[in-house]
Amino acid sequence: MTVDLDKLPRSAVVPRVKRVRELIIGEGLDGLLVTRLVNIRYLTGFTGSAGLLLVTPDEMLFVSDGRYGEQAAQQLAAAEIEARIEIAGVGQREILQKAATGLKRLGFEASGVTWAQHRAFDRDWFPEVELVATEEMIEGLRRVKDPGEIARVRAACSIADEALTDVRDSLREGVSEQDFALELEMAMRTRGASGMSFDPIVAAGENGAKPHARPSGRRFAQGDLVVLDFGCVVDGYCSDMTRTVAIGTLDQTKRRMYEVVLASQEAGRAAVRAGASCADIDRACREIIDEAGWGDSFTHGTGHGVGLEIHEAPRVAGTGGDSLLVGDIVTVEPGVYLSDIGGVRIEDTVVVTLDGCDVLTESTKSLLTNTLRSKTPRLKTPPPKTPPLKEEPA
């Protein structure tokens, strides 16, 4: 597919500003200074690399430099955002100081400023205002996706699916991890991706035992498991998918690893539905891997939210205290990693529904590299929980 952004449903940006204002008032604040660019984009549609946003109950002020005057006007108008736009170089502090006159308590994003920036805000920018740290105020709003956001993640997932099919013939002996990663990235860009969600992970053989291995000059060889973890960006929204494939024939241990992780991933995906606790989904995956004797080799959480950032709320892990909501987009990605043997990880990105999930990543989970052209069916209701597989005799 080639993405036509004009055909994707629009996201409703204006209601987001109303909700932020309600939070500002509810927290007893007179305003919020937004410094994280991803959150500025969420509230205004602005996609540039420099900007500050001051939100009060009555108005909104966007400040940037001379590179972005025209762009800011166009993008805020397209999002139907009513805001005063000020473009300045060295005068941004004075503009914001004047706008903050009369404010008593001004919130700032604790995770969006450095200690040095906080000191400058407190001492030089807003000396007459009490600065109040806020945490994940806007990130909490970003968690549940609207139809426009879901459509963009779905488009990014479709591009990744089709790109993997495009390059399937390069999953063969002699091709290096680096070369395959470059080919995979090019296939996603050719199909319309504006960027990568993260640097693709292509990890063959023993490298697959490192969950976040970087592609190297190591070449695919007979008997390798190859972990492929990748995603792309469409209009700011990310996709994320992992598949593990075989180069040639696998030995019994590697095939067993794959069967266990596949059963674990299916069990976790089947547990996804509105109201399910993130800890319970993690447990559904982990129980199967534990029973196979590889619990200590599942070294990360089961999943995470996906949206404007590749990792966002909620966190799907044993320590995750959230329950899933309709419209959450999360991953389910258990894995097993054995030193000197390799690794297996299988990951889908899904949208949470009332009674299950809608799976956005459709690439087959077959180990056979020559079957990558086929697709797994999109699930409207969860599959039955897969029981643990019994250990085969040596």
VEXPA-216850 format. One record per residue (C-alpha): x, y, z. Coordinates in steps of 0.001 Angstrom, whole numbers, padded with zeros to 6 digits, always signed. Layout:
// VEXPA-216850
XYZ...
// end
This chain:
// VEXPA-216850
+000000+000000+000000+000955+003634-000458-000593+005818+002207-002899+008644+001143-003220+010755+004278-006202+012615+002833-008177+009371+002875-007512+008647+006551-010111+009882+009054-009150+013111+010780-008271+013157+014437-010279+015579+016565-007652+017849+018095-009902+020569+019537-011513+018315+022218-008026+017477+023490-007440+021103+024432-010740+021203+026311-009760+018113+028279-006348+019584+029150-008032+022735+030411-010306+020641+032591-007246+018920+034055-005502+022247+034637-008487+023546+036596-008879+020251+038439-005261+020400+039598-005698+023938+040897-003362+025396+038286-003630+028656+036387-001856+027284+033340+000399+024594+031909+003665+025104+030047+004020+022274+027519+007619+021635+026491+007544+018093+025094+007238+018391+021330+005218+015188+021053+002627+016669+023400+002628+019979+021537+001900+018009+018386-000951+016176+020097-002567+019451+021201-001936+021587+018097-000898+019488+015112+002494+021256+014969+005263+018935+013746+008340+021165+013923+011445+020698+016042+011143+023771+018279+008236+025221+020176+006663+026025+023544+002973+026003+024354+001285+027855+027192-002251+026652+027930-004521+028517+030326-008245+028124+030973-008960+031012+028592-006300+031061+025889-003386+029278+024269-000032+030741+023217+002347+028972+020850+005924+030270+020614+008583+029165+018132+011451+030591+016094+011682+032059+012610+011920+028705+010866+008351+027816+011746+006169+030873+011345+004364+029763+008213+004325+026092+009159+002850+026762+012584+000091+028954+011151-000824+026332+008563-000757+023334+010890-002678+024949+013739-005296+026190+011284-005594+022710+009761-006202+021301+013254-008768+024071+013892-006814+025234+016916-007364+028782+018108-004080+030009+019528-001937+033108+019478+001237+032369+017545+004381+034320+018367+007582+033861+016368+010783+035095+017951+014431+034178+018338+015923+035585+021516+012672+037112+022740+010732+033983+023611+011313+034391+027343+009872+037903+027351+006826+036790+025366+006045+034002+027814+006779+036163+030845+004234+038702+029683+001667+035991+028937+002164+034550+032436+001527+037877+034167-001081+037346+036851-000700+033568+036986-000079+032190+040461+000503+028446+039860+001978+027308+036560+002332+023627+035801+005275+022280+033835+006041+018835+032452+008420+017198+034896+009657+014739+032266+009961+017453+029626+012562+019755+031162+016093+019304+032439+017183+020430+035872+018979+023376+034251+015839+024379+032346+013761+024173+035516+016199+026443+037322+016069+028915+034433+012252+028872+034404+012113+029365+038163+014777+032048+038410+014636+033932+035101+011487+033146+033115+008742+033042+035762+010218+034444+039000+006841+035654+040281+005009+032380+039610+004917+029154+041605+006070+026352+039304+004279+023037+039886+005621+019777+038482+003053+017650+036636+003542+014077+035518+001952+012446+032473-000965+014869+032349-001057+014913+028543+000377+011405+028185-002647+010147+030095-004934+011773+027534-002916+010309+024674-003390+006753+025897-006847+006019+024395-006769+006531+020630-009488+008080+018509-010471+006606+015094-008026+008866+013257-005143+007727+015439-006084+004062+015091-006240+004464+011307-002690+005840+011256-001275+003050+013412-003141+000540+011251-001629+002063+008098+001857+001908+009615+001298-001754+010545+000102-002560+007026+003201-000977+005515+005408-003065+007808+003491-006243+006900+003837-005604+003182+007484-004587+003464+008326-007908+005111+006635-009711+002240+008598-007574-000226+011978-008597+001177+011229-012202+002149+013542-013592-000551+016535-012037+001230+015980-014267+004254+018554-016761+003036+022079-017944+003747+024829-015417+003212+022802-012224+003644+024043-010047+006515+021900-008629+009309+022876-005093+008246+021986-005629+004603+018606-007122+005455+017835-004293+007892+018603-001705+005196+016469-003538+002651+013586-003786+005109+013801-000082+005960+013883+000883+002291+010826-001266+001601+008877+000558+004321+009950+003980+003072+009117+003067-000514+005588+002214+000583+005084+005610+002192+006546+005480+005700+007921+008847+006802+010423+007196+009114+011157+004238+011333+009563+003747+014749+013047+002687+015895+016152+001224+014296+015161-002247+013026+016417-005214+015020+017720-008051+012851+019419-010637+015057+020557-014008+013701+021699-017045+015631+023449-016240+018881+022763-012514+018398+019070-013249+018881+019772-013933+022559+020159-010147+022977+016630-008685+022947+017801-005319+021551+020668-006475+019357+021904-004088+016682+022251-005395+013118+025823-006447+012440+027833-007941+009621+026897-011418+010862+025470-013426+007947+022478-015730+008029+023430-019405+008167+021641-022743+007987+019859-023540+011234+019601-019929+012394+016667-018384+014152+016418-014754+013028+014557-012210+015176+013037-009343+013150+011675-006458+015242+010707-003362+013269+008106-000692+012644+007505+002521+010766+005807+005904+011138+002749+007230+009289+001793+010847+010001+003563+010669+013348+002089+007334+014504+004195+004224+015031+003856+000529+014324+005692-002319+016043+005986-005985+015088+008346-008878+015749+008569-012106+013808+011126-014882+014217+011969-016942+011142+014134-019967+010401+016954-020231+007915+016734-023838+006844+016012-026649+009296+016028-026053+013028+017227-028421+015711+014831-029673+018363+015690-027015+020985+015160-024097+018622+011910-025479+017305+010737-026060+020862+011634-022456+021755+009507-021234+018899+006518-023417+019785+006583-022263+023416+006841-018562+022564+004087-018859+019964+001781-020521+022522+002697-017831+025042+001974-015021+022607-001383-016521+021630-002348-016867+025297-001416-013262+026011-003271-011975+022988-006342-014000+023986-006285-012320+027412-006489-008818+025914-009862-007121+026343-011261-004024+027994-011008-004326+031775-008223-006923+031733-005348-006012+033997-001959-005543+032386-000458-007817+035041-002876-010624+034120-001914-010413+030435+001744-010605+031395+000960-013588+033622-000873-015408+030824+002250-015218+028679+004688-015956+031456+002936-019068+032794+003482-020972+029562+007153-020033+029343+007613-020842+033042+006090-024299+032573+008482-024985+029707+011386-024260+032072+012515-021016+030471+010946-018472+032813+014316-016917+033655+014943-016389+029936+011856-014173+029457+013708-011049+030545+011367-008165+029711+007760-007098+030064+005052-008466+027805+004198-005225+026040+003628-001487+025929+001405+001155+024457+002057+002467+020940+001084+005777+019380+002928+009015+018730+005775+007343+020607+006875+003758+020255+006709+003252+024029+003834+004879+025880+001134+003992+028379-000041+001479+029370+002805-000799+030409+001882-004471+030000+003992-006121+032670+003777-007942+035945+004327-004668+037763+001846-002790+035583-001000-001435+037687-003306-000431+034832-006289-002190+033316-006915-001965+029595-009393+000488+028118-011283+000384+024830-009078+002204+022352-005748+001356+023971-003182+000223+021413-000697-002202+022958+001823-004840+021975+001983-008470+023112+005583-009668+022740+006870-012514+024913+010292-013954+024218+012863-016573+025195+016597-015862+024927+019264-018557+025365+022949-017637+025241+024935-019273+022410+021681-020614+020910+019594-017597+020027+016267-016042+020745+012610-016091+019793+010238-013155+020126+006797-012835+018545+004926-009540+018736+001629-008143+017541+000218-004653+017892-003474-004752+018831-006349-002363+019509-008305-003174+022664-012049-003778+022172-014840-004604+024605-014590-008353+024082-011071-008867+022740-008763-007095+020374-008318-006133+016740-004910-007348+015546-003157-004762+013360-000024-006739+012473-001040-009502+010087+002220-011098+008909+002239-014857+009224+003893-016443+012214+005101-019404+010209+008752-020315+010685+009088-021001+006970+010620-018029+005201+008997-018911+001891+005474-018509+003343+005811-014871+004353+003482-013818+001569+000489-015260+003440-001345-013439+006200-002770-014403+009541-006475-013573+009757-007511-010410+011570-009075-011392+014887-012353-009779+015897-012688-011983+018968-009843-013555+020958-008743-017135+020197-009047-019764+022906-006175-019910+025343-003491-022272+024085-002451-024857+026675+001234-025338+027451+003000-027675+025062+004506-030838+026471+008272-031289+026278+009298-033624+023476+011604-036522+024314+015271-035985+023545
// end
